[in-house]
Structure formats: structure tokens, C-alpha cells
Amino acid sequence: MTEKLQKVLARAGVGSRRQMEQWIEEGRVVVNSETAHLGMRVDDNATIIVDGKRIDLSVSDTLKVIAYHKPVGEICTRHDNVGRPTVFDHLPKLQHGRWVSVGRLDINTSGLLLLTTDGELANKLMHPSQEIEREYACRVHGNVTEDALKQLREGIVLDGKKARFHKIDHGHGSGRGKGSNQWYNVVLREGRYREVRRLWEAVGCQVSRLVRIRYGIVKLPAELQPGNWKTLSSSVVKRLTAL
């Protein structure tokens, strides 16, 4: 039985499927002494080399998923050419494979980031077709009118495609006052670049603080401090894989 090369590499924890497709196009992957190409299929006996290192498909860690509380100031790439701290600096060490992030948070956004040893699972959890909910707590500066809320719920065109909040609520304990800074909880079903901030900006408001508090069925644990991680239970992992 054969499978697509990028899927095999993703499942081995080398990276997400999308990233593997890019690496294959860049000529960084060799299969059985032949430079790989998109669409290539491999079996269990294939010899796969990525960036000069052989990938051992017969040995892998048990599937793991962790919740990481990303602080402001960290980036979600593995390495940074100007030396900024990354989320990967604080993760538990793996004997085999590596951590793959489920999406990203920008440098000024904090909160829940899921990471897994299975790049194929990460790809499924990120894919737009799954419509997995992402919930954010955002402190908004500006005049939030009922008309603005209506626009945000019905949709605003960003880069030629409509985007909207599927749910908007005042943050807990914030009341419905008319102050210039108010907390809102908003829910999206996609992960477009800076989407929360851009939607609020489209109605004349600015987000001064943004925290992701939920990704699908996983909530940011109240006890999890910024810069720390927590292994998800096997029951939660099973529910994620069942998606």
C-alpha cells in the first residue's frame, strides 16, 4: 500500500502537510536516491531523506498533543533570523519526530496554541473544511455601535472574501457600558491572517489586547501560565482525531 509522500512525512512529525509540499517543491526531499516531486507515493519500505537526514518511519512517539499558553512577544516559527524567542523554545523534548503547531498566533497575540507530534492531525485541525471554532477574548478600543456589531456578524469583505464573527459576546464581568475600552469574546471558524484585528479595524475600532481562549473542544486551562504547556488527556486527543 502506498500513500502520498507529504502525508507520510506529516504523520512522522517532520512538519505539516502544507510545509512538506513546499519542501518537496524546493527539492529538499529525496526518496530512494531520487529527488522527490509532488504527487509521489511511497510505501513502508521507502528510504526518505530530508535535508540530508534519513527519516525513520518505523520508530515514532505515541501521538501527543499539548496545549501551550503563548505569551506576547513569542513567534510561532521554529527559527528566527533576528533571534526573537519562539514558542518552540519551551516545549518538552521528543526522542523522535518534532512538534508541529496547529496554526499560528501573531507576535502580539497570546493564549492557546495546540501542538502535536502528528503533522497530519495538525493539517486536519487547521483545514478550512473542518470549520473548527476559534474563540478569542479581545479588548477593543473605540465606539462599538449596534450597527458595527451587525456588520461583524453579517460579514465584511477582506481581501476579496467575506469574513465574519459567528458569535460576539461581551467579556465576563465587563458589563455593557460605553467606555472606550471593552472586552468582547468572538468566535471564528477559520484562521486567516490577523482576521480578528482586521475585522474590528474595518468598523473603526482597534484591538489593544487579544487572547485565544479556545480552539475547537480545547479551552485554555485557567491554571496554565504564559510560557507553560500541558499534555492533553488521551480522551481529548481521541476526540480531536475523531474530527
Backbone as CSV, one residue per row, in Angstrom:
resi,resn,N_x,N_y,N_z,CA_x,CA_y,CA_z,C_x,C_y,C_z
1,MET,0.842,-1.201,0.000,0.000,0.000,0.000,0.872,1.245,0.000
2,THR,0.542,2.195,-0.836,1.313,3.433,-0.901,0.463,4.617,-0.454
3,GLU,1.155,5.668,-0.014,0.496,6.911,0.394,1.267,8.080,-0.184
4,LYS,0.618,9.236,-0.245,1.307,10.426,-0.714,2.458,10.767,0.225
5,LEU,3.574,11.158,-0.376,4.789,11.424,0.379,4.581,12.482,1.451
6,GLN,3.902,13.581,1.108,3.728,14.660,2.082,2.905,14.206,3.287
7,LYS,1.964,13.291,3.056,1.151,12.769,4.149,1.985,11.892,5.071
8,VAL,2.855,11.071,4.498,3.733,10.203,5.294,4.678,11.041,6.150
9,LEU,5.256,12.078,5.569,6.172,12.943,6.309,5.451,13.702,7.410
10,ALA,4.237,14.154,7.118,3.468,14.881,8.131,3.139,13.982,9.304
11,ARG,2.716,12.766,9.017,2.370,11.843,10.100,3.587,11.498,10.952
12,ALA,4.773,11.512,10.339,6.005,11.229,11.073,6.457,12.406,11.921
13,GLY,5.746,13.532,11.834,6.076,14.679,12.668,7.154,15.576,12.097
14,VAL,7.488,15.408,10.810,8.511,16.257,10.200,7.996,17.681,10.037
15,GLY,6.718,17.821,9.777,6.100,19.133,9.626,4.672,18.963,9.158
16,SER,3.993,20.073,8.937,2.619,19.994,8.435,2.626,19.549,6.976
17,ARG,1.491,19.052,6.486,1.427,18.591,5.101,1.736,19.734,4.131
18,ARG,1.210,20.898,4.408,1.472,22.053,3.539,2.959,22.386,3.490
19,GLN,3.604,22.333,4.658,5.040,22.603,4.712,5.826,21.542,3.948
20,MET,5.401,20.281,4.073,6.082,19.204,3.360,5.947,19.365,1.852
21,GLU,4.795,19.808,1.396,4.608,20.052,-0.034,5.581,21.117,-0.517
22,GLN,5.782,22.141,0.297,6.714,23.212,-0.068,8.142,22.679,-0.115
23,TRP,8.517,21.871,0.876,9.869,21.313,0.906,10.116,20.394,-0.287
24,ILE,9.097,19.625,-0.673,9.242,18.756,-1.843,9.479,19.597,-3.088
25,GLU,8.713,20.667,-3.239,8.890,21.559,-4.396,10.271,22.201,-4.398
26,GLU,10.826,22.436,-3.198,12.148,23.065,-3.094,13.289,22.071,-3.283
27,GLY,12.960,20.792,-3.472,13.994,19.783,-3.701,14.718,19.321,-2.456
28,ARG,14.097,19.500,-1.304,14.754,19.147,-0.040,14.504,17.697,0.375
29,VAL,13.688,16.968,-0.396,13.316,15.603,-0.035,13.787,14.633,-1.116
30,VAL,14.438,13.555,-0.681,14.930,12.518,-1.587,14.306,11.193,-1.185
31,VAL,13.787,10.446,-2.160,13.176,9.144,-1.917,13.884,8.104,-2.768
32,ASN,14.466,7.109,-2.092,15.172,6.028,-2.803,16.169,6.587,-3.819
33,SER,16.963,7.568,-3.350,18.032,8.202,-4.137,17.514,9.089,-5.266
34,GLU,16.223,9.357,-5.293,15.631,10.205,-6.330,15.000,11.441,-5.692
35,THR,15.299,12.612,-6.261,14.676,13.832,-5.748,13.163,13.724,-5.879
36,ALA,12.470,13.964,-4.785,11.027,13.767,-4.751,10.308,14.846,-5.556
37,HIS,9.082,14.540,-5.935,8.235,15.501,-6.632,6.818,15.386,-6.074
38,LEU,6.055,16.467,-6.216,4.679,16.460,-5.734,3.877,15.384,-6.454
39,GLY,3.069,14.674,-5.690,2.294,13.579,-6.249,2.948,12.225,-6.062
40,MET,4.224,12.224,-5.637,4.918,10.951,-5.424,4.277,10.176,-4.283
41,ARG,4.165,8.870,-4.471,3.622,7.978,-3.454,4.723,7.024,-3.005
42,VAL,4.691,6.669,-1.720,5.728,5.807,-1.159,5.083,4.698,-0.339
43,ASP,5.854,3.607,-0.147,5.379,2.533,0.721,6.227,2.486,1.981
44,ASP,5.972,1.503,2.828,6.649,1.430,4.119,8.141,1.149,3.997
45,ASN,8.578,0.660,2.857,9.991,0.307,2.679,10.817,1.419,2.058
46,ALA,10.208,2.552,1.797,10.922,3.653,1.141,11.993,4.237,2.055
47,THR,13.088,4.642,1.446,14.139,5.376,2.165,13.949,6.857,1.869
48,ILE,13.590,7.616,2.899,13.273,9.030,2.727,14.307,9.875,3.462
49,ILE,14.869,10.840,2.757,15.880,11.730,3.332,15.409,13.167,3.170
50,VAL,15.398,13.905,4.275,15.004,15.310,4.269,16.175,16.150,4.757
51,ASP,16.609,17.062,3.923,17.759,17.921,4.259,18.959,17.097,4.711
52,GLY,19.189,15.978,4.034,20.342,15.138,4.325,20.185,14.181,5.495
53,LYS,19.029,14.200,6.144,18.792,13.342,7.309,17.721,12.307,6.979
54,ARG,18.042,11.027,7.245,17.082,9.967,6.961,15.943,9.997,7.981
55,ILE,14.737,9.848,7.495,13.555,9.826,8.350,13.201,8.371,8.643
56,ASP,13.233,8.006,9.906,12.915,6.638,10.314,11.415,6.533,10.540
57,LEU,10.730,5.914,9.595,9.280,5.806,9.681,8.827,4.674,10.579
58,SER,9.758,3.809,10.973,9.383,2.655,11.799,9.362,2.981,13.278
59,VAL,9.943,4.126,13.655,10.014,4.500,15.068,9.401,5.870,15.243
60,SER,8.397,5.953,16.097,7.759,7.253,16.346,7.215,7.288,17.753
61,ASP,7.073,8.472,18.273,6.463,8.624,19.588,4.968,8.337,19.486
62,THR,4.389,7.915,20.583,2.940,7.827,20.648,2.377,9.216,20.390
63,LEU,1.268,9.265,19.685,0.650,10.561,19.363,0.477,11.395,20.619
64,LYS,0.978,12.614,20.568,0.862,13.542,21.682,0.284,14.860,21.172
65,VAL,-0.487,15.489,22.024,-0.986,16.832,21.759,-0.840,17.629,23.047
66,ILE,-0.294,18.822,22.950,-0.153,19.665,24.130,-0.830,21.012,23.889
67,ALA,-1.245,21.619,24.990,-1.766,22.985,24.974,-0.664,23.887,25.520
68,TYR,-0.301,24.888,24.772,0.739,25.830,25.184,0.117,27.211,25.340
69,HIS,0.461,27.886,26.433,-0.018,29.248,26.653,1.037,30.207,26.102
70,LYS,0.807,30.650,24.882,1.770,31.533,24.225,1.711,32.939,24.815
71,PRO,2.862,33.456,25.242,2.875,34.843,25.713,3.069,35.812,24.550
72,VAL,2.720,37.072,24.767,3.030,38.116,23.803,4.549,38.193,23.651
73,GLY,5.017,38.389,22.426,6.458,38.531,22.200,7.113,37.309,21.613
74,GLU,6.432,36.160,21.634,6.981,34.959,21.013,6.369,34.776,19.626
75,ILE,7.167,34.219,18.715,6.677,33.936,17.372,6.476,32.430,17.220
76,CYS,5.733,32.043,16.187,5.358,30.634,16.027,6.183,29.902,14.986
77,THR,7.224,30.536,14.459,8.132,29.826,13.565,9.211,29.145,14.394
78,ARG,9.824,28.113,13.801,10.788,27.304,14.550,12.086,28.060,14.813
79,HIS,12.501,28.876,13.850,13.732,29.661,13.987,13.468,31.079,13.489
80,ASP,14.197,32.029,14.039,14.021,33.423,13.639,15.378,34.026,13.332
81,ASN,15.490,34.663,12.170,16.802,35.169,11.743,17.255,36.396,12.512
82,VAL,16.376,36.976,13.333,16.813,38.107,14.163,16.825,37.744,15.649
83,GLY,16.659,36.466,15.935,16.841,35.989,17.306,15.683,36.199,18.259
84,ARG,14.480,36.436,17.730,13.340,36.598,18.623,12.963,35.248,19.242
85,PRO,12.421,35.247,20.461,12.029,33.970,21.081,10.886,33.319,20.320
86,THR,10.872,31.988,20.286,9.812,31.266,19.606,9.123,30.338,20.594
87,VAL,7.915,29.914,20.239,7.156,29.016,21.107,7.879,27.683,21.269
88,PHE,8.726,27.313,20.304,9.403,26.030,20.354,10.547,26.003,21.361
89,ASP,10.906,27.162,21.903,11.988,27.220,22.897,11.611,26.546,24.211
90,HIS,10.307,26.423,24.489,9.867,25.984,25.817,9.141,24.647,25.823
91,LEU,9.138,23.950,24.704,8.358,22.717,24.614,9.148,21.512,25.114
92,PRO,8.451,20.458,25.549,9.151,19.248,26.006,9.933,18.606,24.866
93,LYS,11.079,18.015,25.188,11.922,17.377,24.185,11.318,16.046,23.750
94,LEU,11.487,15.731,22.470,10.996,14.479,21.918,12.178,13.612,21.487
95,GLN,12.068,12.321,21.715,13.111,11.409,21.291,13.087,11.223,19.775
96,HIS,11.876,11.216,19.218,11.704,11.067,17.780,10.669,12.079,17.305
97,GLY,10.785,12.492,16.040,9.835,13.439,15.478,10.020,14.829,16.054
98,ARG,9.035,15.679,15.859,9.102,17.030,16.407,7.696,17.597,16.516
99,TRP,7.598,18.703,17.233,6.314,19.345,17.451,5.888,20.132,16.208
100,VAL,4.610,20.010,15.875,4.020,20.761,14.765,2.886,21.593,15.340
101,SER,2.891,22.880,15.062,1.850,23.752,15.613,0.583,23.676,14.773
102,VAL,-0.539,23.766,15.458,-1.841,23.799,14.796,-2.165,25.271,14.551
103,GLY,-1.786,25.767,13.389,-1.957,27.175,13.099,-0.926,28.026,13.834
104,ARG,-1.151,29.324,13.813,-0.221,30.264,14.426,-0.977,31.375,15.146
105,LEU,-0.266,32.042,16.022,-0.722,33.289,16.629,0.353,34.325,16.340
106,ASP,-0.054,35.551,16.013,0.966,36.550,15.718,1.687,36.983,16.988
107,ILE,2.762,37.713,16.812,3.662,38.032,17.925,2.960,38.810,19.044
108,ASN,1.928,39.598,18.703,1.234,40.407,19.707,-0.008,39.739,20.276
109,THR,-0.255,38.488,19.883,-1.406,37.742,20.389,-0.929,36.655,21.334
110,SER,-1.643,36.490,22.434,-1.294,35.453,23.407,-2.409,34.410,23.449
111,GLY,-2.181,33.385,24.299,-3.244,32.414,24.514,-2.947,31.033,24.005
112,LEU,-4.008,30.286,23.735,-3.927,28.857,23.457,-3.340,28.551,22.083
113,LEU,-2.296,27.720,22.095,-1.715,27.187,20.868,-1.591,25.682,21.046
114,LEU,-2.203,24.923,20.149,-2.095,23.470,20.185,-0.901,23.031,19.355
115,LEU,-0.181,22.028,19.860,0.937,21.437,19.120,0.832,19.931,19.226
116,THR,1.235,19.232,18.165,1.119,17.783,18.129,2.344,17.169,17.475
117,THR,2.562,15.894,17.727,3.642,15.164,17.068,3.198,14.610,15.723
118,ASP,1.932,14.748,15.389,1.378,14.212,14.149,1.018,15.359,13.213
119,GLY,1.861,15.588,12.216,1.619,16.690,11.298,0.344,16.524,10.492
120,GLU,-0.063,15.269,10.244,-1.305,15.038,9.511,-2.508,15.480,10.344
121,LEU,-2.458,15.208,11.654,-3.530,15.676,12.535,-3.556,17.196,12.561
122,ALA,-2.385,17.825,12.633,-2.319,19.289,12.622,-2.962,19.841,11.360
123,ASN,-2.686,19.217,10.230,-3.249,19.659,8.959,-4.774,19.572,8.975
124,LYS,-5.312,18.487,9.519,-6.766,18.325,9.565,-7.405,19.365,10.477
125,LEU,-6.767,19.646,11.611,-7.334,20.606,12.559,-7.294,22.036,12.025
126,MET,-6.389,22.297,11.083,-6.280,23.637,10.503,-7.126,23.815,9.261
127,HIS,-7.520,22.714,8.615,-8.129,22.814,7.289,-9.461,23.559,7.347
128,PRO,-9.672,24.524,6.442,-10.907,25.316,6.458,-12.177,24.475,6.382
129,SER,-12.106,23.315,5.723,-13.309,22.494,5.564,-13.844,21.976,6.891
130,GLN,-12.991,21.915,7.903,-13.428,21.427,9.216,-14.256,22.461,9.965
131,GLU,-14.064,23.747,9.636,-14.787,24.847,10.290,-14.707,24.748,11.817
132,ILE,-13.515,24.464,12.320,-13.324,24.358,13.761,-13.326,25.759,14.378
133,GLU,-14.065,25.923,15.459,-14.197,27.236,16.082,-12.926,27.659,16.816
134,ARG,-12.572,28.914,16.643,-11.507,29.559,17.422,-12.154,30.704,18.198
135,GLU,-11.996,30.704,19.504,-12.602,31.756,20.317,-11.513,32.645,20.913
136,TYR,-11.748,33.941,20.847,-10.791,34.932,21.333,-11.460,35.890,22.309
137,ALA,-10.701,36.305,23.303,-11.088,37.423,24.157,-10.307,38.629,23.650
138,CYS,-11.024,39.718,23.329,-10.336,40.873,22.788,-10.782,42.149,23.490
139,ARG,-9.791,42.957,23.850,-10.083,44.267,24.425,-10.107,45.264,23.277
140,VAL,-11.257,45.899,23.101,-11.491,46.733,21.925,-11.568,48.199,22.330
141,HIS,-10.838,49.018,21.625,-10.856,50.466,21.857,-11.621,51.129,20.714
142,GLY,-12.626,51.909,21.067,-13.408,52.603,20.053,-14.888,52.548,20.367
143,ASN,-15.669,53.157,19.515,-17.112,53.217,19.694,-17.758,52.014,19.012
144,VAL,-18.124,51.008,19.809,-18.717,49.793,19.260,-20.235,49.975,19.208
145,THR,-20.733,50.324,18.044,-22.157,50.582,17.890,-22.899,49.289,17.538
146,GLU,-24.216,49.336,17.662,-25.022,48.183,17.264,-24.878,47.911,15.770
147,ASP,-24.715,48.969,14.988,-24.516,48.796,13.548,-23.181,48.087,13.266
148,ALA,-22.152,48.450,14.040,-20.851,47.796,13.868,-20.946,46.317,14.200
149,LEU,-21.638,45.983,15.296,-21.805,44.583,15.678,-22.576,43.813,14.608
150,LYS,-23.566,44.461,14.025,-24.345,43.818,12.967,-23.467,43.519,11.761
151,GLN,-22.614,44.473,11.388,-21.697,44.254,10.268,-20.750,43.098,10.548
152,LEU,-20.244,43.045,11.766,-19.291,41.995,12.121,-19.934,40.611,12.105
153,ARG,-21.210,40.550,12.457,-21.913,39.259,12.444,-22.303,38.850,11.024
154,GLU,-22.700,39.830,10.197,-23.174,39.505,8.849,-22.025,39.301,7.867
155,GLY,-20.907,39.957,8.102,-19.743,39.731,7.258,-19.196,40.986,6.624
156,ILE,-17.877,41.043,6.521,-17.152,42.152,5.911,-16.139,41.552,4.945
157,VAL,-15.997,42.133,3.787,-15.086,41.592,2.786,-13.647,41.979,3.131
158,LEU,-12.791,40.965,3.264,-11.355,41.150,3.480,-10.614,40.415,2.374
159,ASP,-9.804,41.123,1.618,-9.039,40.511,0.522,-9.945,39.752,-0.444
160,GLY,-11.108,40.333,-0.726,-11.993,39.747,-1.707,-12.847,38.596,-1.220
161,LYS,-12.779,38.287,0.078,-13.554,37.175,0.630,-14.238,37.623,1.906
162,LYS,-15.510,37.240,2.059,-16.254,37.667,3.238,-15.747,36.968,4.484
163,ALA,-15.609,37.731,5.564,-15.227,37.199,6.869,-16.213,37.736,7.895
164,ARG,-16.436,36.948,8.933,-17.366,37.416,9.965,-17.116,36.681,11.267
165,PHE,-17.640,37.259,12.353,-17.666,36.587,13.640,-18.959,35.778,13.719
166,HIS,-18.841,34.516,14.023,-20.034,33.679,14.149,-20.734,33.906,15.490
167,LYS,-20.003,34.523,16.424,-20.595,34.853,17.712,-19.825,36.015,18.316
168,ILE,-20.543,36.946,18.933,-19.918,38.068,19.646,-20.646,38.247,20.970
169,ASP,-19.895,38.231,22.058,-20.465,38.461,23.384,-19.556,39.405,24.152
170,HIS,-20.139,40.166,25.065,-19.314,40.930,25.982,-18.545,39.967,26.873
171,GLY,-17.305,40.342,27.179,-16.495,39.524,28.063,-17.114,39.458,29.444
172,HIS,-16.769,38.402,30.176,-17.334,38.203,31.515,-17.018,39.381,32.426
173,GLY,-18.040,39.901,33.043,-17.857,40.951,34.036,-17.622,42.330,33.455
174,SER,-17.638,42.430,32.100,-17.322,43.728,31.507,-18.536,44.647,31.438
175,GLY,-19.744,44.075,31.584,-20.942,44.899,31.513,-21.178,45.415,30.107
176,ARG,-22.136,46.285,29.944,-22.432,46.840,28.627,-22.288,48.366,28.667
177,GLY,-21.263,48.800,29.371,-21.036,50.234,29.478,-20.553,50.840,28.176
178,LYS,-20.380,52.154,28.168,-19.994,52.865,26.961,-18.553,53.347,27.026
179,GLY,-17.722,52.713,27.851,-16.322,53.090,27.939,-15.592,52.828,26.637
180,SER,-14.444,53.481,26.448,-13.704,53.358,25.191,-12.970,52.034,25.079
181,ASN,-12.779,51.325,26.205,-12.141,50.010,26.182,-13.105,48.984,26.755
182,GLN,-13.501,48.019,25.935,-14.414,46.975,26.383,-13.916,45.614,25.912
183,TRP,-14.210,44.597,26.720,-13.825,43.229,26.359,-14.972,42.538,25.640
184,TYR,-14.618,41.838,24.561,-15.573,41.014,23.828,-14.979,39.627,23.608
185,ASN,-15.846,38.625,23.613,-15.465,37.286,23.188,-16.043,37.067,21.795
186,VAL,-15.186,36.665,20.866,-15.633,36.462,19.486,-15.229,35.069,19.024
187,VAL,-16.013,34.523,18.095,-15.757,33.170,17.580,-15.631,33.220,16.062
188,LEU,-14.541,32.609,15.564,-14.310,32.444,14.132,-14.322,30.961,13.787
189,ARG,-14.492,30.657,12.511,-14.399,29.267,12.063,-13.347,29.095,10.974
190,GLU,-12.387,30.001,10.976,-11.263,29.908,10.052,-10.086,30.625,10.689
191,GLY,-8.917,30.509,10.076,-7.722,31.087,10.682,-6.952,31.988,9.740
192,ARG,-7.623,32.952,9.148,-6.952,33.857,8.228,-6.056,34.844,8.972
193,TYR,-5.076,35.387,8.258,-4.052,36.246,8.852,-4.666,37.475,9.519
194,ARG,-4.405,37.633,10.829,-4.823,38.789,11.629,-6.320,39.092,11.472
195,GLU,-7.120,38.057,11.324,-8.527,38.252,10.975,-9.313,38.991,12.051
196,VAL,-9.088,38.659,13.319,-9.831,39.317,14.392,-9.531,40.816,14.390
197,ARG,-8.263,41.152,14.356,-7.877,42.573,14.381,-8.418,43.314,13.154
198,ARG,-8.321,42.685,11.995,-8.748,43.347,10.761,-10.259,43.554,10.713
199,LEU,-11.014,42.626,11.264,-12.471,42.804,11.295,-12.844,43.994,12.174
200,TRP,-12.254,44.069,13.352,-12.551,45.207,14.224,-12.102,46.521,13.584
201,GLU,-10.942,46.500,12.930,-10.458,47.718,12.275,-11.406,48.170,11.164
202,ALA,-12.065,47.209,10.524,-12.987,47.532,9.430,-14.197,48.326,9.904
203,VAL,-14.513,48.253,11.214,-15.640,49.041,11.755,-15.125,50.191,12.623
204,GLY,-13.854,50.553,12.432,-13.309,51.737,13.086,-12.821,51.542,14.509
205,CYS,-12.554,50.291,14.902,-12.086,50.016,16.261,-10.689,49.392,16.227
206,GLN,-10.014,49.465,17.354,-8.677,48.881,17.476,-8.672,47.839,18.587
207,VAL,-7.979,46.726,18.341,-7.810,45.699,19.367,-6.520,45.976,20.120
208,SER,-6.646,46.276,21.405,-5.460,46.586,22.206,-4.899,45.355,22.917
209,ARG,-5.704,44.300,23.014,-5.212,43.049,23.580,-6.033,41.907,23.003
210,LEU,-5.345,40.815,22.652,-6.022,39.683,22.021,-5.494,38.376,22.604
211,VAL,-6.419,37.548,23.085,-6.059,36.274,23.718,-6.937,35.169,23.134
212,ARG,-6.317,34.125,22.589,-7.122,32.985,22.150,-7.416,32.111,23.358
213,ILE,-8.688,31.844,23.604,-9.084,31.116,24.800,-9.661,29.730,24.490
214,ARG,-9.870,29.448,23.196,-10.400,28.124,22.850,-10.063,27.797,21.410
215,TYR,-9.764,26.519,21.168,-9.591,26.008,19.805,-10.397,24.725,19.723
216,GLY,-11.542,24.779,19.050,-12.410,23.606,18.981,-12.909,23.210,20.354
217,ILE,-12.652,21.958,20.745,-13.104,21.452,22.036,-12.146,21.776,23.166
218,VAL,-10.989,22.352,22.845,-9.951,22.588,23.853,-9.991,24.040,24.318
219,LYS,-10.152,24.237,25.615,-10.117,25.569,26.212,-8.750,25.818,26.847
220,LEU,-8.349,27.077,26.901,-7.112,27.442,27.583,-7.284,27.168,29.063
221,PRO,-6.503,26.231,29.634,-6.668,25.914,31.060,-6.415,27.137,31.938
222,ALA,-7.300,27.375,32.885,-7.203,28.563,33.740,-5.896,28.596,34.518
223,GLU,-5.389,27.414,34.861,-4.175,27.351,35.686,-2.888,27.428,34.869
224,LEU,-3.006,27.400,33.536,-1.820,27.362,32.685,-1.270,28.773,32.481
225,GLN,-0.086,29.017,33.024,0.534,30.336,32.950,1.242,30.538,31.614
226,PRO,1.389,31.794,31.165,2.103,32.062,29.909,3.489,31.434,29.911
227,GLY,3.841,30.809,28.791,5.142,30.160,28.673,5.158,28.720,29.133
228,ASN,4.017,28.212,29.636,3.934,26.833,30.103,3.051,26.004,29.181
229,TRP,3.193,24.686,29.273,2.426,23.773,28.445,1.800,22.685,29.305
230,LYS,0.799,22.006,28.724,0.099,20.935,29.421,-0.264,19.851,28.410
231,THR,0.023,18.602,28.751,-0.327,17.485,27.885,-1.829,17.236,27.961
232,LEU,-2.467,17.115,26.803,-3.899,16.840,26.777,-4.147,15.363,27.071
233,SER,-5.256,15.083,27.718,-5.597,13.717,28.086,-5.875,12.871,26.851
234,SER,-5.749,11.563,27.014,-5.985,10.650,25.894,-7.416,10.759,25.376
235,SER,-8.374,11.033,26.274,-9.769,11.151,25.839,-9.958,12.376,24.941
236,VAL,-9.297,13.483,25.285,-9.396,14.692,24.460,-8.707,14.463,23.113
237,VAL,-7.548,13.799,23.131,-6.835,13.506,21.893,-7.691,12.638,20.976
238,LYS,-8.377,11.665,21.530,-9.260,10.803,20.738,-10.373,11.622,20.095
239,ARG,-10.909,12.578,20.844,-11.974,13.426,20.297,-11.441,14.308,19.162
240,LEU,-10.204,14.766,19.307,-9.602,15.590,18.248,-9.368,14.761,16.991
241,THR,-8.841,13.556,17.141,-8.574,12.711,15.983,-9.872,12.265,15.315
242,ALA,-10.946,12.186,16.098,-12.239,11.764,15.542,-12.831,12.825,14.623
243,LEU,-12.352,14.064,14.720,-12.854,15.128,13.861,-12.552,14.839,12.398
